[in-house]
Amino acid sequence: MIITPVFIILLGVVFILVWMFSNTIDKRKWVTFLTSIVLTPIVYFYVFYPFINIFSSYHHQKYFDSEDWKAKPALRYEMSDEMIRDSLFFGKNKNEVENMLGKSEWYGWDDSIKANSPEKWNYNLGFKPGAFNMMQECIELEFKNNVVYNTHQYQLEKTFEEK
């Protein structure tokens, strides 16, 4: 476990809340203090922390790795921030991109030709964790003269078909 300032602050908030709750049960300060010391880690890790994880969209971030990209398609969203922020694919040709990411999963729509264009490669990034997340993360690489000139991430709503 990594102790960070945010962790200390949140643990302090949980301690105060447990202290206030314990104070309603017993007015003796030493009993309230002992109860709060014992219950704070339990309440934090089994109530507060899971509750935060359900409703927050925090996810781990990884450096881009071509082997992980191909082996774990459902976890690609962890690498997408670096890909866009550091412009990893700008200036790379189609062969280089295909070697790193694999074959394009689908082509993007191009309004100028009114069809799917082989100059817009799209890849599925998976779903970011979250209780109510129904949005699939995707990334599109746009080529001009066989070289990547634009990269952007977008979301598609996942719909389930009835049988």
N, C-alpha and C positions, 0 to 999 in steps of 0.2 A: 504494500500500500504506500502510495506517495502522499506525504503530508504537504498540502499546499495551503496558501492563505484562504482560499475559498472553502476548503475542507474544514479548517479551523473555525471560520465564521459560521458555517452551517452547523457544525457540531456545537458551537456556543449557543446558537439559536435553539437547537433541540434541547440542550441542557436547561436553558431558561424556561422553555415550555414544560419540560418534565418537572422542573422545580415548582413552577406555578401549579401544576396539577397535583403534585405531591403535597403541596402546602394546603390544598383543600381537604385532603384526607387526614393529615396529622399536623398540628401546629408546632410540634417540637422541631426546632431547627436542625438538630443533629440527625434526627430520623429522616427529615426531608432531604438533608444533604446526602446522607448515605444512600437513600433510595434513588436520588437523582444521579449520583455517581454510578450506581449499578445499572440503572435502567437506560441512561443516555445512549451508550453504544448499542444496546439491544433495539431501542426505538429507532435510532438512526439507521442501522443496517437492515432491519427487518420491516420497517414501516416507511420512514421518510425517504430513504435512498431508492427503494423500488418505485415509490410513488413518483418521484422526480423522473426516473428513467422511463416510465410509462408515457408521460406527457411531454417530455423534451425530445428534441430531434438530434441530440448529440450523437456523434458516431466517431469511431476511431479513424484516423487518417494514416495512410501508408505512402511510402515512396513508390513510384511506379516501378513495377517489375514485370517484364514480359511473360515470364513463366507463370507467375501468380495470376496475371490477367487471363491467360488461356486456361489455367487449371481451375480457377474459382470464379466463374462468371457472375455468381450471385453477390460477390464481394467487391466488384469492380468500383462501386461508388466510393470506396475508401481511397482509391488512387486518383479519382477524377479531379479533386481540387488542385493537386500538384500539376496534373496534365494541363489544366487551363491556366493556372496562375503563372507557371514557368514557361508556358508556350512550348512544350516539349516537342510538338510535331510540326511547328512552323518551319517551312523550308525543306521538309522531307518529301521525297517523291512517293508515289503509290507503292512501289516495291518495298521501300524501307518501312512504310506504315504497315503493309501487309505482313512483313516479317515480324514486326513487333506486336501487332494487335490481332493478326489473323485476317481472314477474308471478311469483308464488310457483311454485316448481318442483314441490312436492307439499305436501299438507296433512298435519299430524301427527295421530296417533291420540289420541282423547279417550275415556278410560274411562267417563266419565259418560254419554256418548251411544252408546258402543260403535260408533263409526264415526270416519272421518277428519273432522276439524273444520275448517271454513273460518276458524276463529279461531286456528289454529296454522300459520303459514307456514314452510316449510322451504326452505333453499337449499343446494346443493352448494358446498363450498369447495375441492374438489380434494384432492390427496394431498400431505402434507408430504414433503420429500425424505428419503431414507434407504434403505439397502440392503435392509432386511427389512420395510419399512413396507407393510402390506396394509390399512391403515385409512384410510377415506375420511372427511375432515372435513366436518361439516355444522353448520349453525346454524339454530336455530328461534326465531321471533319469535311471542310469544303476545299476542293482542289481548283486551282487555276493554272493552266499550262503544266499539268501533271505534278504540281507542288502544292502542299497545304498552305492556304493563306488565311483560313478562318476556322476557329474551333468554338463551339458553344454547347452548353449543357442545357437540357430541357426535361420536362416531365410529361409523361403520358398517364392518363387515368386508367387504371386496370379495371376492366369489366369482365365479369364472369358470365359465361354463357350457360343457359339452362339446357338440360338434356331433354 
